[in-house]
C-alpha cells in the first residue's frame, strides 16, 4: 500500500506548546500513542448509552494517567450543550437568519461557559454544511445555503466557544443528505468542491479551530474519514491545519489503515478500528509510526494549547440556563424571527403587524404548535432545557388586558368559529422533530431523516384556509428548520412570520415581535421557493449524486426564476433606503482591495436594524460563474430619520475562481459588477453604473 509521509503542520504561535507536545510524545510507547487516538468508552457500554441516553455525560478520549494527560471530554451541539440540562438557543438556521456575527460570538461564549461548567472541554457543535436542498433533515443544524455567510457565522461561534473549550467544525465535507448519509457518494469536480463546499471550512481553520469532524458520506469515491485528498492534502497540507481530525461517531471510519493514512487522527466515541488493530497495522508496516506520531502530536498540541484557557470564575452551576443566558437566547430569537409578509388589508389601513394592544380586546391563538415546546431535532443536537416558553405562554405574558383564547386547531370548524369571534387570529403551524432531523437507526426502528415534502401538512394548510376565511386579520407563524413552500395559502394571510425552532425563550421573543416591543430585523439565510421544481435534484435514498456549483439563489438566478422569498430577504416595521453607492478605486491589482460605501437611511417612524448585503457579479468571466455571490454583510442600527455611511472592504482574492489546470486560484483581469442592498433580489439591490477592473499582475491570486 502506498503511504504518503505525514504532512508538515503550521508552527504554533506559542512554541512551548509544540515543545511540550514533543516532550510528551517522546515518553510514550506505541500503545500509549494509539491510546490517544480513540475514545475511552468501552464499546458495548458505549453502544448501549448511545441508544438510550446519548451524551448525557461527556464522552472521554485519550486519557493517560501515567503521563498526566487529561482526556478530551466531548459534548455535542450546535444549539447548546447536550450534557445534562442547559440553555437551548435557537437552532443554527435561526441564528443564521440574524446575520449578527457579534451575537453569534456571544452564543459561542455562553455555550463554552456551560460546557465547562457541565464537565466538557470539547464542543463539537460548529456545523457549517452547505444547505444544498431544504429537504435535508439536518438543515436546522447549519446556518444557511451560502459559503461566505456560513464561514463568517461559523468563525464567530469558534471565537466565542474557544475562549473556554476546544471547538470542532463539522461535517467535512459535502454532507447534505441524511437518509443515505452512511453510503452516498457525492461526486464533485474540483471547482465545485473548492468554491462551494470548502471555503467556509477554511474560514474556520483560519480562525484557529482546534478540530475538524469528518463526514459519514463519500466524496469522489472515498469515505470522508478515509479521504486523503480532503484530509491530508487540502486540510493539513494546503491549508496548514495544525489541529486534529476526529471521525463522526461509530461509522465514521470503516478501515483501520485507510483512515489512519488518510489523516483521521481520532476515532470516536470508542475503539473499533484503531486500538489493537492500529497497533498491529503499525507493527506489520502497513501504517508507519510517523503517521501515528503526526496524529498524536496534533491531539497533544491542542490539549496543551487549551489547558490554560478559560474563565473559572464563570463556571458556576447557576449560570447554566440562568438569567443572563436566557436573556441572550431571547435576544437571539428576537433577531432570528423573519417577517416574510405584512400587507395592509386595504390601502387606507395600517399593516396588521405589530399588534396594538390598545386596539384589540380578544386574540385567538390557534394551531398544534401554539402550546408545544418545539425545540427541533431529538438527535445528537438535542438540548434539554429546564423549561421552555411556548408561544401561548409568551403571548399571554405580554398581552396585558387582551383576552387570549387558545385552541389546538384539531378541527378547522371550531377553529374558524373562534377566529371569527376575535379581533385577530394567530395560527402557529409547521414542523417538529417528527418531520425532520438526524436519522438514527435502532434495532427496533429509526427516527428522523430528510423531509418528504416542503409544504406544510395538509391539515395545517386546511386550518390556515379556514381561519383566514373567518378572520381577515390572520397572522401565520411558521416553525421549522428550513424552507417551507407557502404557495397554497400565503396570499390569504396578510402577515407571515418564520420563527424556526426558536429555543427556550422563543415564546417571549415571538410575543416581542408580534406586539412591537422589538422591531423584526432577521433576513433569510436560504431561499423559500415557490415549488420544489425550483430546486436541484434531491433523493433522500440516492446511493450516488453529482453536485455542481448551483443551488439556492445561484440556481434560481441562473434559471431566470424568482422564489417566493429570496435569499437575504426580511421585512421590518420601518423602511430603509439605500443611496450613494460608491466604489473606490475603480482599478485594483490582484493584491489590492476595493472599498465600497453606501448610505442607509431609516425613512420610517421606528428605530430598526438593517442587514446590508454586498454581492459581486461576473458578467465578463471566461468561465462559468454565478450571476452574483455574497461577499460581505453589515448589520446597522438606525433611529427614525437617521442615516449612516456603511463601508465594505473586498480583497481581490475574494473574486478568484479555482482553476484545476493550474491547481490554484485565479483572479481574472476583467470587469466585475458590485451590488449592495437589502436582499439578493435584483429589485432590492443598488448597483453602481460602473464596474471594477482588476489590472493584471500575473492573474493568480486568492
C-alpha positions in Angstrom: 0.0 0.0 0.0 1.5 3.4 -1.0 1.6 5.7 2.0 2.4 9.4 1.9 4.7 10.9 4.5 2.8 12.9 7.2 2.4 16.5 6.0 4.0 19.4 7.9 1.9 21.5 10.2 1.9 25.2 10.8 4.2 26.2 13.7 2.1 27.2 16.6 2.5 30.8 17.7 3.4 29.7 21.1 6.4 27.4 20.7 6.3 26.0 24.2 3.0 24.2 23.2 4.9 22.4 20.5 7.9 21.6 22.6 5.7 20.2 25.4 3.8 18.0 22.9 7.1 16.7 21.5 8.4 16.0 25.1 5.3 14.0 25.9 5.4 12.1 22.7 9.0 11.0 23.3 7.9 9.4 26.6 5.1 7.4 25.1 5.1 3.8 24.0 3.3 2.8 20.7 0.3 1.6 22.7 0.1 4.8 24.6 0.3 6.8 21.4 -2.5 4.8 19.9 -4.5 5.3 23.1 -4.7 9.0 22.3 -6.4 8.1 19.0 -9.6 6.6 20.3 -12.5 7.3 22.6 -12.1 5.8 26.1 -15.7 4.4 26.5 -15.9 0.6 26.3 -17.6 -0.3 23.0 -20.5 -2.3 24.3 -21.3 0.1 27.1 -21.0 3.0 24.6 -23.4 1.5 22.2 -26.0 1.0 24.9 -25.5 4.5 26.2 -25.9 5.9 22.7 -29.1 4.0 22.1 -30.8 5.1 25.3 -29.1 8.2 26.6 -26.9 9.9 24.0 -24.3 12.3 25.5 -25.9 12.7 28.9 -22.3 12.8 30.1 -19.3 14.0 28.1 -17.6 11.3 26.0 -13.9 10.9 27.1 -11.0 10.2 24.8 -7.2 9.9 25.2 -6.7 10.0 29.0 -3.2 8.9 30.1 -2.8 8.9 33.9 0.9 7.8 33.8 1.9 10.9 31.9 -0.8 13.2 33.3 -2.5 13.7 30.0 -6.2 14.6 30.5 -9.0 13.3 28.3 -10.9 15.2 25.7 -14.4 15.5 27.2 -16.8 15.7 24.2 -20.2 17.4 24.1 -22.3 17.8 21.0 -24.2 20.8 19.7 -24.9 23.2 18.0 -27.9 24.8 19.8 -26.4 24.4 23.2 -24.7 21.8 25.4 -26.3 18.4 25.2 -24.9 17.3 28.5 -27.4 17.4 31.4 -29.8 20.4 31.4 -28.6 23.5 29.6 -29.7 26.6 27.7 -31.3 25.7 24.4 -30.6 28.5 22.0 -32.5 28.9 18.7 -31.2 26.4 16.1 -28.3 27.4 13.9 -30.5 28.1 10.9 -32.4 30.6 13.1 -29.1 32.2 14.2 -28.0 32.3 10.6 -31.1 34.5 10.0 -29.8 37.1 12.4 -26.7 37.8 10.2 -25.3 39.0 13.5 -21.6 37.9 13.9 -21.2 39.6 17.3 -24.3 38.0 18.7 -23.2 34.6 17.4 -19.9 35.0 19.2 -21.8 35.7 22.4 -23.7 32.5 21.8 -20.4 30.6 21.4 -19.1 32.2 24.6 -22.3 31.1 26.6 -22.1 27.6 25.2 -18.4 27.4 26.1 -19.1 28.5 29.7 -21.9 26.0 30.1 -19.8 23.2 28.6 -17.0 23.8 31.1 -19.5 24.1 33.9 -21.0 20.8 33.0 -17.7 18.9 32.7 -16.8 19.1 29.0 -13.8 20.6 27.3 -14.6 19.9 23.7 -17.6 21.3 21.8 -18.5 19.6 18.6 -21.2 22.0 17.6 -19.8 24.2 14.8 -21.9 22.8 12.0 -21.4 24.6 8.7 -22.5 22.3 6.0 -24.0 23.9 2.9 -27.7 23.6 2.7 -28.0 22.4 -0.9 -31.7 21.4 -0.7 -34.1 22.4 2.1 -35.4 18.8 2.4 -32.2 17.9 4.2 -33.2 16.6 7.6 -30.4 18.3 9.5 -30.9 21.7 7.8 -31.6 23.3 11.2 -28.1 22.5 12.4 -26.4 24.7 9.8 -26.6 28.4 9.1 -27.8 28.5 5.5 -27.0 28.0 1.9 -24.2 30.4 1.2 -20.5 29.6 1.8 -19.4 33.1 2.7 -22.3 33.5 5.2 -21.6 30.1 6.6 -17.9 30.9 7.1 -18.5 34.1 8.9 -21.1 32.7 11.3 -19.1 29.6 11.9 -16.0 31.6 12.7 -17.9 33.7 15.2 -19.1 30.5 17.0 -15.5 29.3 17.0 -14.2 32.6 18.5 -16.8 32.6 21.3 -16.6 28.9 22.3 -12.8 28.6 22.2 -12.5 31.1 25.0 -13.4 28.1 27.1 -13.2 24.8 25.2 -11.7 23.2 22.1 -14.2 23.5 19.3 -14.9 21.2 16.4 -16.2 22.1 12.9 -18.3 19.5 11.1 -19.1 17.7 8.9 -16.2 17.7 6.4 -17.4 17.7 3.6 -20.3 17.8 1.2 -22.7 16.4 3.8 -26.2 17.4 2.9 -28.4 14.3 2.6 -29.5 12.5 5.8 -31.1 9.2 5.0 -28.3 7.9 2.8 -25.5 9.7 4.7 -23.8 6.4 5.6 -23.3 5.4 1.9 -24.0 8.2 -0.5 -21.1 9.1 -2.8 -21.1 12.8 -3.7 -19.2 13.4 -6.9 -17.9 16.9 -7.4 -15.4 18.5 -9.7 -12.5 20.5 -8.2 -14.1 23.9 -8.8 -17.4 22.9 -7.1 -15.5 21.4 -4.2 -13.2 24.3 -3.7 -15.6 27.2 -4.4 -18.8 25.9 -2.8 -18.2 23.1 -0.3 -14.9 24.0 1.3 -14.4 27.8 1.7 -16.4 28.0 5.0 -14.3 25.2 6.5 -11.1 27.1 5.6 -12.5 30.2 7.1 -12.8 28.3 10.4 -9.4 26.8 10.1 -8.0 30.3 9.6 -9.9 31.3 12.8 -7.9 28.7 14.7 -10.4 25.9 15.1 -9.0 23.0 17.3 -10.6 20.1 15.4 -12.5 19.0 12.3 -15.0 16.2 12.2 -15.1 14.2 9.0 -18.5 13.3 7.5 -20.1 9.9 7.0 -20.6 10.2 3.3 -18.2 9.6 0.5 -16.6 12.3 -1.7 -15.5 11.2 -5.1 -15.4 7.5 -4.2 -13.8 7.6 -0.8 -15.4 7.9 2.6 -14.6 11.3 4.2 -12.8 9.6 7.1 -10.6 7.8 4.6 -10.3 10.6 2.1 -6.6 11.6 1.6 -7.3 14.5 -0.8 -9.7 16.1 1.7 -7.8 15.4 5.0 -4.2 15.0 4.2 -3.8 17.1 1.0 -6.2 20.0 1.3 -6.8 20.4 5.0 -3.4 19.6 6.5 -1.0 20.4 3.7 -2.6 23.2 1.7 -4.4 25.0 4.5 -1.8 24.3 7.1 -4.3 23.0 9.7 -2.4 22.1 12.8 -5.3 20.7 14.8 -6.7 17.1 14.7 -9.4 15.3 12.7 -12.0 13.2 14.5 -14.4 10.7 13.0 -18.1 11.0 13.2 -19.5 8.6 15.7 -19.4 4.8 15.2 -19.5 4.6 11.4 -17.2 7.5 10.7 -14.4 5.2 9.6 -14.6 1.7 8.0 -11.0 0.6 7.6 -8.0 0.9 10.1 -5.1 1.6 7.7 -7.1 3.7 5.2 -8.4 6.1 7.9 -5.0 6.5 9.7 -3.1 7.0 6.5 -5.7 9.5 5.1 -5.4 11.6 8.3 -8.2 10.7 10.6 -6.4 11.3 14.0 -9.1 10.3 16.5 -11.8 7.6 16.3 -14.9 8.4 18.3 -16.6 7.6 20.6 -14.9 4.3 21.3 -12.4 1.9 19.7 -13.4 -0.2 16.8 -10.8 0.2 14.0 -8.0 1.8 16.0 -6.6 0.4 19.2 -5.2 -3.1 18.8 -6.0 -3.2 15.1 -4.0 0.0 14.5 -1.1 -1.2 16.7 -1.0 -4.4 14.6 -1.0 -2.3 11.4 2.0 -0.3 12.6 3.9 -3.5 13.6 3.2 -5.0 10.2 4.4 -1.9 8.4 1.0 -1.2 6.8 0.9 2.1 8.8 4.1 3.9 9.6 4.8 5.1 13.2 5.5 8.6 11.7 1.8 8.7 10.8 0.9 7.8 14.4 3.3 10.4 15.7 1.8 13.1 13.5 -1.8 12.3 14.7 -0.8 12.2 18.4 1.2 15.4 18.2 -1.9 17.1 16.7 -4.0 15.9 19.6 -1.4 16.7 22.3 -0.8 20.2 20.8 -4.4 21.2 21.2 -4.8 19.7 24.7 -1.7 21.7 25.8 -2.9 24.8 23.9 -6.3 24.8 25.7 -5.1 23.6 29.1 -4.8 27.2 30.4 -7.8 28.5 28.5 -10.9 29.6 30.4 -12.5 31.9 33.0 -13.0 29.7 36.1 -14.9 32.4 38.0 -17.7 32.0 35.5 -18.1 28.2 35.7 -20.9 28.2 38.3 -24.0 25.9 38.1 -26.3 29.0 38.5 -25.2 30.3 35.1 -26.4 27.2 33.2 -29.8 28.2 31.8 -29.7 31.1 34.2 -31.0 34.6 33.8 -28.2 36.0 31.6 -28.1 33.1 29.2 -31.9 33.0 28.9 -31.8 36.7 28.1 -29.3 36.0 25.4 -31.4 33.2 24.0 -34.4 35.6 23.9 -32.3 38.3 22.1 -31.2 35.7 19.5 -34.7 34.6 18.9 -35.9 38.1 18.5 -33.3 38.8 15.9 -33.9 35.4 14.2 -37.7 35.7 13.5 -38.2 36.7 9.9 -41.1 38.9 8.9 -42.0 37.4 5.5 -45.2 39.3 4.8 -47.0 42.3 6.4 -49.6 43.7 4.0 -52.5 46.1 4.9 -56.0 44.7 4.2 -56.8 47.9 2.4 -54.9 50.8 1.0 -56.1 53.1 3.8 -55.3 50.7 6.6 -52.1 50.0 8.5 -50.2 46.8 8.2 -51.5 44.1 10.5 -48.3 43.9 12.5 -47.3 45.0 15.0 -50.4 44.4 17.0 -51.7 47.3 19.0 -52.7 46.2 22.5 -54.8 49.3 22.8 -56.9 48.4 19.8 -57.7 44.7 20.3 -59.7 43.1 23.0 -59.6 39.4 22.1 -57.0 37.3 20.3 -57.3 33.8 19.0 -54.1 31.6 19.2 -54.7 28.5 17.1 -52.6 25.6 16.0 -50.9 22.4 17.0 -47.7 24.2 17.9 -49.2 27.1 19.8 -48.6 25.5 23.1 -45.9 23.0 22.3 -42.2 23.3 23.4 -40.9 22.9 19.8 -37.2 23.0 20.1 -36.2 21.0 17.0 -34.4 17.7 16.4 -34.2 15.0 19.0 -31.0 13.5 17.6 -27.4 14.3 18.6 -28.1 18.1 18.7 -30.9 17.7 21.3 -30.6 20.1 24.3 -32.7 19.5 27.4 -33.5 22.9 29.0 -35.1 23.1 32.4 -38.1 24.9 31.0 -39.4 26.2 27.7 -41.6 29.3 27.0 -44.2 28.3 24.3 -45.9 30.8 22.0 -49.1 30.7 24.2 -47.1 31.4 27.4 -45.2 34.2 25.8 -48.2 35.9 24.2 -50.3 35.6 27.4 -47.5 37.1 29.4 -47.3 40.1 27.0 -50.9 40.6 26.2 -51.9 42.5 29.2 -55.7 43.0 29.3 -56.2 41.3 25.9 -58.0 38.0 26.3 -56.1 35.2 24.6 -58.2 32.3 23.5 -56.3 29.1 22.7 -57.4 26.1 20.5 -55.1 23.4 19.1 -56.7 23.5 15.7 -57.5 19.8 15.6 -60.8 20.6 13.8 -60.9 23.5 11.4 -64.6 24.2 12.0 -64.3 25.3 15.7 -61.0 27.0 14.9 -62.8 29.1 12.3 -65.6 29.9 14.7 -63.1 31.0 17.4 -61.3 33.2 14.9 -64.5 34.8 13.7 -65.2 35.9 17.3 -61.9 37.7 17.9 -60.1 40.7 16.7 -57.0 38.9 15.5 -56.2 35.3 14.8 -52.7 33.8 15.0 -52.1 30.4 13.5 -49.0 28.6 14.7 -48.1 25.6 12.4 -45.0 24.0 10.9 -42.6 21.2 11.5 -41.3 19.2 14.5 -38.6 16.6 15.2 -41.1 14.0 13.8 -40.8 15.7 10.4 -37.1 16.3 10.1 -33.9 15.7 11.9 -30.9 13.4 12.3 -31.7 9.9 11.1 -30.8 7.4 13.8 -31.2 3.7 13.4 -32.2 1.5 16.3 -32.7 -2.3 16.4 -36.4 -1.6 16.7 -36.7 1.1 14.1 -35.5 4.6 13.1 -36.2 8.2 13.8 -35.6 11.5 12.0 -34.4 11.9 8.4 -35.0 14.0 5.3 -38.3 15.6 4.6 -40.7 14.1 2.1 -42.4 17.3 1.3 -41.6 21.0 1.5 -45.2 22.1 2.1 -47.0 22.2 5.4 -49.0 19.1 6.3 -52.4 19.1 4.5 -54.3 19.6 7.8 -52.2 22.7 8.6 -53.0 24.2 5.2 -56.7 23.4 5.7 -56.5 25.1 9.1 -55.0 28.3 7.6 -57.6 28.4 4.9 -60.4 28.0 7.4 -59.1 30.6 9.9 -58.2 33.2 7.2 -61.6 32.9 5.7 -63.2 33.5 9.0 -61.0 36.4 10.1 -59.1 38.6 7.5 -56.7 39.6 10.3 -55.0 36.3 10.3 -51.3 36.0 11.1 -49.4 32.8 10.3 -46.4 31.8 12.4 -44.2 29.1 10.9 -41.9 26.8 12.7 -39.2 24.6 11.2 -35.6 24.1 10.3 -35.6 25.3 6.7 -37.7 26.5 3.8 -41.5 25.9 3.7 -43.4 26.2 0.5 -46.4 28.6 1.1 -48.0 29.0 -2.3 -51.3 27.2 -1.4 -52.2 29.8 1.2 -49.7 32.7 1.5 -52.0 35.1 -0.5 -54.8 34.5 2.1 -52.8 35.6 5.1 -51.8 39.3 5.4 -48.9 38.6 7.7 -46.4 35.7 7.9 -43.6 35.1 10.3 -40.9 32.4 10.2 -39.9 31.6 13.8 -37.7 28.5 13.1 -37.1 26.4 16.2 -36.7 29.4 18.5 -35.2 28.0 21.7 -36.2 28.0 25.3 -37.3 31.7 25.2 -39.0 31.5 21.8 -42.5 32.2 23.1 -41.4 35.5 24.7 -39.4 36.5 21.6 -42.4 35.8 19.3 -44.6 38.0 21.5 -42.0 40.8 21.5 -42.2 40.8 17.7 -46.0 40.4 17.4 -46.7 43.3 19.8 -43.9 45.5 18.6 -41.6 45.9 21.6 -39.0 44.5 19.2 -38.7 45.5 15.5 -38.0 42.4 13.3 -34.7 42.5 11.6 -33.9 39.0 10.5 -33.1 38.0 6.9 -33.5 34.6 5.3 -30.2 32.6 5.1 -31.9 30.5 2.4 -34.4 30.9 -0.4 -38.1 29.9 0.1 -39.0 28.5 -3.3 -42.4 28.6 -4.9 -42.2 24.9 -5.7 -39.8 22.0 -5.5 -39.3 22.4 -9.2 -37.2 25.5 -8.5 -34.6 23.4 -6.6 -31.8 21.0 -7.6 -32.5 17.3 -7.8 -32.9 15.6 -4.4 -33.4 12.0 -3.5 -33.0 11.1 0.2 -32.1 7.4 -0.6 -29.8 8.0 -3.5 -26.5 6.0 -3.4 -24.6 8.4 -5.7 -25.2 12.0 -6.7 -23.3 14.7 -8.6 -23.2 18.2 -7.2 -22.4 21.3 -9.3 -21.9 24.9 -8.2 -25.6 25.8 -8.4 -28.2 25.7 -5.6 -30.3 28.2 -3.7 -30.3 31.8 -5.1 -27.5 30.9 -7.6 -29.6 28.1 -9.1 -32.7 30.3 -9.4 -30.9 33.3 -10.9 -29.2 31.0 -13.5 -32.7 29.7 -14.4 -34.1 33.2 -14.5 -36.8 32.4 -11.9 -37.9 34.1 -8.8 -38.6 32.4 -5.4 -41.4 33.1 -3.1 -39.0 34.8 -0.8 -35.4 35.5 -1.8 -32.1 34.8 0.0 -31.3 37.7 2.3 -34.9 38.9 2.5 -36.8 40.1 5.6 -39.2 42.9 6.4 -39.2 45.4 9.2 -41.7 47.7 10.9 -39.8 50.6 9.4 -38.3 51.2 6.0 -34.7 51.6 4.8 -33.4 53.5 1.8 -30.1 52.9 0.1 -28.3 55.7 -1.8 -25.0 57.0 -3.0 -23.2 53.7 -3.7 -19.5 54.4 -4.3 -16.7 52.1 -5.3 -13.0 53.1 -4.9 -10.7 52.7 -6.6 -12.1 51.8 -10.0 -9.0 49.8 -10.8 -7.2 47.4 -8.4 -4.5 44.8 -8.6 -4.8 41.1 -7.6 -3.1 42.0 -4.3 -5.3 45.0 -3.7 -8.8 45.6 -2.3 -11.8 47.6 -3.4 -13.7 49.8 -0.9 -17.4 50.2 -1.3 -19.6 52.5 0.7 -23.4 53.2 0.7 -25.7 55.4 2.7 -28.6 53.8 4.5 -31.4 55.9 5.8 -34.2 54.9 8.2 -37.1 56.5 6.4 -39.8 55.2 8.8 -41.1 56.1 12.2 -39.5 53.3 14.3 -35.9 52.5 15.3 -34.7 49.4 13.5 -31.8 47.3 12.4 -30.9 46.5 8.8 -28.5 44.0 7.2 -26.8 45.5 4.2 -25.5 42.8 1.8 -22.7 43.1 -0.7 -22.7 40.9 -3.9 -20.3 40.5 -6.7 -21.2 39.6 -10.3 -19.0 38.3 -13.1 -20.6 39.4 -16.4 -17.3 39.2 -18.3 -15.8 36.0 -16.9 -14.2 33.5 -19.3 -15.5 30.6 -17.2 -19.0 29.6 -15.9 -19.8 31.6 -12.8 -23.0 32.6 -10.9 -24.9 35.8 -11.7 -23.7 37.1 -8.3 -22.4 35.8 -5.0 -22.5 37.2 -1.5 -19.2 38.7 -0.4 -20.0 40.8 2.6 -22.7 41.9 5.0 -23.0 44.6 7.7 -25.7 44.9 10.4 -26.5 48.5 11.3 -28.9 50.2 13.8 -30.7 53.3 12.8 -33.1 55.7 14.6 -36.1 57.1 12.7 -34.8 59.6 10.1 -31.1 58.7 10.8 -28.7 57.8 8.1 -25.3 56.1 8.2 -22.5 55.6 5.8 -21.7 51.8 5.6 -18.3 50.6 4.4 -17.2 47.3 2.9 -13.7 46.2 2.1 -13.3 43.5 -0.5 -9.8 41.9 -1.2 -9.3 41.0 -4.8 -8.6 37.4 -3.7 -12.3 37.0 -2.9 -13.0 37.5 -6.6 -11.0 34.4 -7.6 -12.2 31.1 -9.1 -10.4 27.8 -8.8 -8.6 26.6 -11.9 -8.0 22.9 -11.8 -5.5 23.1 -14.6 -3.1 25.2 -12.6 -4.3 23.8 -9.3 -4.7 27.3 -7.9 -6.9 30.3 -7.6 -7.2 32.8 -10.5 -8.3 36.5 -10.3 -9.5 37.4 -13.8 -8.4 40.6 -15.4 -12.0 41.6 -16.4 -14.7 43.9 -15.3 -16.8 42.9 -12.2 -20.2 44.1 -11.1 -20.8 45.2 -7.5 -24.2 45.4 -5.8 -25.4 46.5 -2.3 -28.9 46.2 -0.9 -31.3 44.5 1.5 -31.6 41.1 -0.2 -30.3 39.1 -3.1 -33.2 40.1 -5.3 -32.2 42.5 -8.1 -35.1 44.8 -7.1 -33.6 45.2 -3.7 -30.1 46.0 -4.9 -28.3 49.2 -5.7 -25.8 48.8 -8.5 -23.1 51.2 -9.4 -23.1 52.5 -13.0 -19.6 51.1 -13.5 -17.6 48.0 -13.0 -14.4 47.2 -11.1 -11.5 46.5 -13.3 -8.5 44.5 -12.0 -5.1 45.2 -13.5 -3.1 42.2 -14.4 -0.3 41.2 -12.0 0.1 37.7 -13.2 -3.5 36.7 -12.9 -3.2 34.3 -9.9 -4.5 35.3 -6.5 -6.8 34.2 -3.8 
